[in-house]
Amino acid sequence: MPSRISRIVGTTLLVLVLAVVIMAATLYGLSERRLNKRYAVTALPVAPRSDSVAIARGEHLYRSLTCALCHAEDGGGAVYSDAGPIGFLAGANLTRGRGGVAAARSDVDWVRAIRYGVRQDSTSLIVMPSEVFTHLNDADLGAILAFLRQLTPVDRELERSHFRWLGRAMLATGRMNILVAPKTHGDIARSSVPEGVTKEYGRYLADIAGCHGCHGFGLSGGTVAGPPGLPPASNLTPTGLGTWTEQQFVTVMRTGKRPDGTALHEFMPWRAFRNMSDVELRALWSYLQSVPAKAFGGK
């Protein structure tokens, strides 16, 4: 009898192990299919710029959007998140130094990555806000490229972003919508709005800064797609901002502190946005004041 029980237990364990192996192999295969999918995009080059005005504008955009948060102030790349069993995320070294990618990138390669979220081999980047940066007009994108071309080489070799077992399982089962290319609509009308304290320029800044990605296209706030535990995004319509003044809004963006003294959550990239000029922040305020007032989470 004990021998029979042992055989039954052994067989059961073997079946369970085989089931786990088959499931793991299936999930790995599905995740590989998604990671290796090719995206056909037509990335047209932007007019090359190399003058000092363009470089200064590109540097300003690099630091006031979210580029430096992932790729470091010097462009040499940085670890963004080591999320244990989910995966490892790092912003690439954008310079010509050791470990950098610039020497192997043409202008079209840069456009393909920034505007479409697609690598040279046509697979999707893992983390890159291309669904936001696709709104950059050609002049501003050209200025960013001008800045990237003249970066001082930085010797910094970083592990490439990748998924681990849990991340692959979530990717395979559709529980993680993180790949960039499927979310990016590159063929859109891009505006060349003159800089100024206008709601039109403010809308352009909101588009390229990603405000709508977290706060919703109506800017009424709600659940944010991101790491677990994130608080809901605030209501940025006149209803949510209430009695805030323009100066209070500028101060919040510069300091990360609301008028009542509470701190913005660190997921809100105010440390980048604080580098915006007064004109840009006032234009953003003008745009926020122009959107229809909505209740929190309203469409």
N, C-alpha and C positions, 0 to 999 in steps of 0.2 A: 504493500500500500504506500509506504513512504516514497518508494521508487517511482510509483505512478504519479504521485503528487508532485514530485520533483520534476518529472518530465512535463507535466501540465504547466507548472510555473515557468519552467525554462522556455517552453514553446510560446507561452503568453508573452514573456519578456522579449523574446526574439521578434515576435509579430509587432510588438510596440516599438521596438528599436527600428525595425524596417519601415514602419509607418512614419516614424519621426524622420528617418533619413529621406524617404520619398517626399515627404512634405517639405523638408528643408531644400532638397534639390529642386522641387517645383517652384518654390518661392524664389530661390536664387535664379533660376532660369527666367522667371517672369520679370524679376528686377533687372537682369542683364538685358532683356529685350527692351525694356524702357530706357535703360542707360545707353544702349547702343543704337537706338533709333536715330535715323538721319533726318534732318529738317532742311528742305530745299528752300533757301532764301536768296534773294537777289540783293546783295548789299552794294549799293552804289557808292563810290568814293565821294567824299566831301572835298570842297575846294581846299587845297593845302594852304596853311597859314604858318608863318614863322616870325612875324614881326613882334616887337616887344609888347604892343597893345594886346595882341591875341594871346601871347603867353601869359600875360598878367590876368587876362580874363579867364583863361583856362585854369590857372592856379586858384583863382577865386572860386570858380565853380567846383573844382576838385575838393577844396576845403569846406565849402559851405553846403554842398550836398552831402552824400554819405560815402564818397570815394575813400577819403582818408581813414574812416572808421574801420574799413576792411583791409585796405592796402597800405596803411600806415602813412604818417605825415610825409615821410621821405619817399613813398612809393615802393619801398622795398618789401612790402607784404607783411602780413601778420596773421596769427592764429585768431580766428573769430570765435570759434567754439569747439571744445572737445566734449561732445555730448555722449560719452560713454558708449553703450551698446547701439546707440542710434547712428553715430558717425562722427566724422572729424571735418571741420570747415575752416578753410584758411583763404585769405585773400592773396592772390599771386603777387610775386615780385614783378613789378611793371617796368623795371629798369633794365639796362644792359649789363648789369653786374652778374657775378656768379649766382646761378639759380634764377636769374631773371628771364622773362619771356620776350622782351622788346626786340632783341636781335632777330628773332624768328617771326616777327609779326609785320605784315604790310599794313598800309593804311586801311585797306578793305578788311583785313582780319580784325583790326580794332573796331571798325564800324559793325562788323558782323557780331562781335562779342557784346559791344555796348548797346547797340540798337536792337539786336535780335536775340541775344543770349545764346549764341551758337559758336562752337569752337571751330578751329580750322578743318577738323574732320567732319563737320556738320552735325555732331552730337550736341546735346544740350549741356550748357553749364549747369552746375548744381545750384549755386547761390549767386545771383547777380540781378540787381533790380532793373532788368532790361524793360520790363513792362512799364516802368517809370521813365527810364532814360530814353526810350523810343520817342518821347515827346520833345527831346532836345532838337532845336532847329539846327540847320546846317552850320550857321555861324558859330553857335555855342559849341557844337560837337567838334567843329574844326579847331576852335580855341583849346578845347581839352586835349585834342591830339597834338597840338603845337606844344602844350605844356608837357605832355608825356614824352615827346620826342627828345626834349632837352633835359630830362631828369638826370641828376648825377648818378652814375652807376653805384648800386648797392650790392655788396656780396652777402646774400642771405638766402640760404636754401631751405625751403619749406616743404613739408609733406603735402601732397596734393589732396584736395577735398575728396572724401569718399564716404560711403555708407558701410556700417558694420551690420551684424546679423539682424538686430531689431529694426534698424533703418531700412534694410533691404526688404524685410517682411512687410513693413508699413508701406513702402513704395510699391511692392508687388500687389498688395491688396487694396491699393487706392486710398490708404489712410494718411498719406503724406503727399500733399500737392506742392512739391518744392522745386521740381525741375523747371527751369526758366523758359525754355523755348516754347512749350505748349501754352504758356500764359501770355506770351508776348505777341502783340499785333503790330507788326512793323509798318504795314502799309496804311498809314494814317496821314491826314493833312496836318502838316506842322506849321505853326504860325511863327512869323517873325515880328513879334510885338515890340515896339519901341520901349526902352527902359523908361520908367517913370512911375510916379505914385498914382497908378490907375488900376481899376479892377481887372482890366484886360491883362496887364502885365502880372498882376497878382495871381490870376488864374493860370497863366503860363508857369509861374514859379511853383504853384501848388501842384501842377501836373508833374514837373520834373523833380520835385522834392518828395513826391510820394504821399502827399497828404490824403488823397482820396483812397489810397490803398488800405490805410488803417481806419480812417474816420468815415469811410463810405463815400460814394459819389455824391450823395446829398449832404455830406459832412455832418450828419446828425449823430455819429458815433455808433458804438455797439461792439460786438465781439470781434476780437482781433485774431487773425490767423498767425500763430507763432508758438513759442514754447509754452508748455502748460503753466498755468498760474498767472497769466497776464491779465491785468485789469482791463475792463472794456475801454475802448477809445472814447474820448470826451466828445460832447456835442459842440461843434464849432460854429453852428448857425447862430444868428442873433438871439435865439431862445436860450441856447446853452451859455453863450458868453455874457448874457445879461447886462450888467452895468459896467463891464470892463470898458476901459478907455483905450485909445490907441497906444498911449504911453505905457499903460499897464501891460498890454500885449507885447510890446517891444521888450519890456523888462523881463517878462516871463521867458521869452525866447533867448534872452541874453544870459539869464541866471538859472533857469530851470526851477524857479519858484513862482507859485501862483500868488495873486494878491493877498490871499488869506494865510500865506506863509508855508503852505504844504508844497512838497517837492513833486515834480513830474517824475513818472516812472522812468527808469533808465533805458527802457526799450524805446522810448521816444527820443529820437536822435537830436535833441536840442543842442548837444555839444558841437554838432556840425552846423546846425542852423544859426547858432549864435554868431557865426562868421559872416552871415548875410549883412549887407549894408543897411543903413537906416532907410534908404529909398526902397529896397527890396522888402523889408519887414513892413513898412507902411503900405506898400502895394498889396502885400498879402492881407493886411488888415482891411484894406479897401475892398478886396475881393470877398473876404469873409462877411463883411457887412452887407454885401450885395446879394448873397444867396438867400433863398426863401427860408424863413424861420420854420423850424420843425421841432417836434417833440423828440426826446432822446430815442434813437434807433428808428426814427420815422423814415420812410422811403421818399 
